[in-house]
């Protein structure tokens, strides 16, 4: 069992969530918060992996000139705008 001191401000916030019926208990609020943190940490891990791959590519010379990338993106977004208009 985990016991946590949330402090008055967070404790009040959690209590209001339970009082309004948004959650059934303080434990439910805390579980939801921890699930959200898990999701955020998973997204951050994916970002870290993508950054590491990008840095590795750059170090090994697997890069494209920025002008090529900009030209490709401009064409892509211009065609997207034409399709929706």
Secondary structure, DSSP 8 states (H G I E B T S, - for coil): ------HHHHHHHHHHHHHTTSSSSHHHHHHHHHHHHHHHHHHHHHHHHHHHHHHHHHHTT----HHHHHHHHHHHHHHHHHHH-
